[in-house]
Amino acid sequence: MTVEAPEKSAKAERPVVRRKKATLWERLKRDKVMLLLAGPGLLYFLVFHYLPMLGNIVAFQDYQPYLGFFNSEWIGFENFTDAFADPRFWSAVTNTLVIALVQLVFFFPAPIALALLLNSILSSKIRRFVQSVVYLPHFIGWVIIVSIFQQILGAAGLLPNVLESLGMPRYDMMTDPDAFPWLVTLQLVWKDMGWGTIIFLAALLSIDPQLYEAAAVDGASKWRRLWHVTLPGITPIIILLLILNLGSILSVGFEQLILQRDNVGAEAGEVLDTYVYFNGIQNGEWGPSAAIGIVKAIFGTALILGANKLAHFFGHEGIYRGADK
């Protein structure tokens, strides 16, 4: 019994051509237009964010401005121990965390809810008009916004007068220390809720309309389509922004809070940013203030990395994923 040799393929196999890896100069020349467009943004971060990081050396020195960075005495971690021993620091930490928690629970979901409502408006003209209206408060300064709230919620404002006309005691929310976290969160919602919908509206537009059609054919109601199509479609963006917000959780707004700090007193209105300003800039305690900045950076980085790992654990991309994933 003879075994026939397999027939050769009619078409000869094409040789694999490997491209030569482009050199650095070739890649720069190829992407020169994109690099020029990214140049101003890169320069901004370099000058105002990365170069100032060199000043963190102050946290380990008994810094004296007239001596400079190189001649000031090196004292190691003494500035950190001094900051941690200050009761005002821990009071500022507590106030910061309380305000950050309230803002995370009540402000972060607000743009998502508003984006879902705007996306449900069928008329494009009405939707564009509403979007323009809710965007406007973002461009108003905090001085004006605080003044507006003072005219509404202050001692001589609209709300106390209405309460008095109804036979109820007058209430000044602007000077109530217990209501301060809720007050600043309400102001933030009014100012930036509309602006925060931009990213979520873009994410909603990227959802395939055929998914809604298929769900409707299967008999899914509007709420079912919202729960099983819309929310899963924008979940990656929600997780991404949530992780990024956790990185700046200890920065709850300097200008907004310093304008209202004296209304409720330092015990309720002092946060880390205002503490650094008064302790570092006004009192000249440069070292401890720089140490607090480093602590904030380390804490924010740890939150970002931890939240990103948690997102990977639940099967989401997070803000980055390793090359081997």
Phi, psi and omega in degrees: 000125182260143179254122181283140177290143179297141180290142178285148179296142181297324181256126178292145180294135181282136179295141179283121180261118179265127180285141177288132181296129183292141178284169180299317180296321178294320178293321177296319179294322180293321185255027186296325181293314180295324179293323177294322178292324180278348184303309181300318178295319178296320179295322179299310181294326180294316186282318189259352182235314185275314179299319177298342178296337177296335179288354177296348176299338179300330182296342182248015182230158165272077193289132174235121185304324182285345177266332180085180183292323190275338184255352178288150185288136178275123184236009176068231185263019182296323179297325179293316180295323178295318180294317181291338179274354182273119179299329179296329178296313181291329174295319177294322178298315180298312179298321180297315182293322179296312180295318180297321180293316179297318179293323180294323184281322188252332181271319184300317179286344186299311178298328179295313180296318180294321178296321178295321178294316179295323181292337180277351178286122185284322182284121181292327179295314180294320180297317179294323179294315180295321178299317180297323181291315184284343176284331190302317183302337180298331184268005178266135181291159182293331179298316180291319181295316178297323178296320179297315179294329177295321179289339181262314187252354182289180184301321180255021185274188184293313184298312178299324179292321178294317178298320179293322179293336178271005179082018181253157179293147179292146182225124180254098182290334184291340181244015180267111181298325181292330182268359186299314177301323179288326179295310182293329176291319177298318177297318180294320178298315181295325185279314193243003179297315180295319180295326181288348180283347186301310183294319183289325176295321176296321178293323179294325179291339181277353179285133182294122179299336180295334177295320177293320180295318179295320179293322179294321177297325179283359176092015181286136177283177179299319180293324177294320179293325177296317185284323187258347181240306187291305183298316175299331180291331180252004180301317178301322179292320179299314180295319179300311181291326178296317179296317179295323178293328178296330179294334180247030185292336179272003176244098188256013176109106183284307186296317180300319186278326181289336177289337186241003183300317183289340180292326183248354180090160183293332182296328181254333187256356180278123174241177185299321181294317179288327177297316178296322180295308184289321183282323184268309184283311185281318183267354177074019177273075187291318184297303178301325179293319176295324178297320178296322177299320178293320178298318178299317181295318180294317180296316179295319178296318179297320178295318180297312181296318179294316179294325178293319176297321178295321177297320177296324181298325180267009173089016179254161183285325186072213180265342176199161176218144182301157183296337182272359182271000000 
